Amino acid sequence: MDSLPNCPKCNSEYTYEDGNMYVCPECAHEWSAMEAAAAEEAKIIRDVNGNELKDGDTVTVVKDLKVKGSSSVIKIGTKVKNIRLVEGDHDIDCKIDGFGAMQLKSSVVKKA
């Protein structure tokens, strides 16, 4: 059974289908299945070259990055293994050897 998408307005999980529309019983918002599909596609995260990134991928840093709160720099060409994609401005969550847990923007990495 396919799960229905949460309401894009109030994020309610109690949506239901009415014909080819989705309806939220909490805020009365209605949207079409095509809008829901477009919203899902908008969540695709791409690297600097336009390649689609997925959880667990290995990426390479394409420019030197200053680490906030530190005098060290993440050098160009640094490989980052086993990334995790998250919502927000910095859309990659990862661990970098020698630096620890970090969040990176997909615009500064390329798929390895």
C-alpha positions in Angstrom: 0.0 0.0 0.0 1.4 3.4 -1.0 1.6 5.9 1.8 0.0 9.3 1.0 2.1 12.4 1.2 1.9 14.7 4.2 0.0 18.0 3.7 2.4 20.6 2.2 0.7 23.4 4.2 0.5 22.1 7.7 2.5 18.8 7.4 -0.4 16.7 8.7 0.0 13.0 8.2 -3.8 12.4 8.0 -4.3 13.3 4.3 -6.8 11.3 2.2 -7.5 10.9 -1.5 -10.6 12.3 -3.1 -10.6 11.4 -6.8 -7.3 12.8 -8.2 -6.9 15.3 -5.4 -5.4 15.0 -1.9 -7.2 16.6 1.0 -6.0 17.5 4.5 -8.7 17.2 7.1 -6.9 19.5 9.6 -6.4 22.6 7.5 -8.7 21.8 4.5 -5.9 22.3 2.0 -6.4 20.5 -1.3 -3.7 19.7 -3.9 -3.4 17.5 -7.0 -1.4 14.3 -7.3 0.7 16.1 -10.0 1.7 18.8 -7.4 2.7 16.1 -5.0 4.9 14.4 -7.6 6.5 17.8 -8.5 7.2 18.4 -4.8 8.9 15.0 -4.6 11.0 15.7 -7.6 12.1 19.1 -6.2 13.7 17.2 -3.3 16.4 15.7 -5.6 19.8 16.9 -4.5 22.4 17.3 -7.2 26.2 17.9 -7.0 28.1 20.7 -8.8 28.1 18.8 -12.1 24.3 18.0 -11.9 24.7 14.3 -10.8 22.0 13.1 -8.5 23.2 12.4 -4.9 21.9 9.6 -2.7 22.5 8.5 0.9 25.7 6.5 1.2 27.5 8.1 -1.8 31.1 9.2 -1.8 31.8 12.7 -2.9 34.9 14.9 -3.4 35.2 18.5 -2.3 35.7 20.8 -5.3 37.1 23.9 -3.5 39.0 24.8 -0.3 36.5 25.3 2.6 37.2 27.3 5.7 36.0 25.6 8.8 34.0 28.0 11.0 35.5 28.3 14.5 38.8 26.8 13.4 41.9 27.9 11.6 42.0 24.7 9.5 40.8 24.3 5.9 39.2 21.3 4.1 41.4 21.0 1.0 40.2 20.6 -2.5 40.0 16.9 -3.5 39.1 15.7 0.0 37.0 12.5 -0.3 33.9 12.3 1.9 32.5 8.8 2.3 29.0 7.6 3.3 27.1 11.0 3.1 23.6 11.5 4.4 21.2 13.9 2.7 19.2 16.2 4.9 16.8 19.1 4.5 18.1 22.7 4.7 20.7 25.0 3.3 23.5 22.6 4.1 22.0 19.5 2.6 24.8 16.9 3.2 25.6 15.5 6.6 28.9 13.7 6.9 32.0 12.9 8.8 35.4 14.1 7.4 38.5 12.4 8.6 40.5 14.8 10.8 37.6 17.2 11.2 34.6 15.1 12.5 30.9 15.7 11.9 30.2 18.4 9.2 27.4 19.7 7.1 28.2 20.6 3.5 26.4 22.3 0.6 25.9 20.1 -2.5 27.2 23.0 -4.5 30.8 22.4 -3.3 31.0 18.6 -3.9 31.1 16.3 -6.9 30.1 12.6 -7.0 33.2 10.4 -6.8 
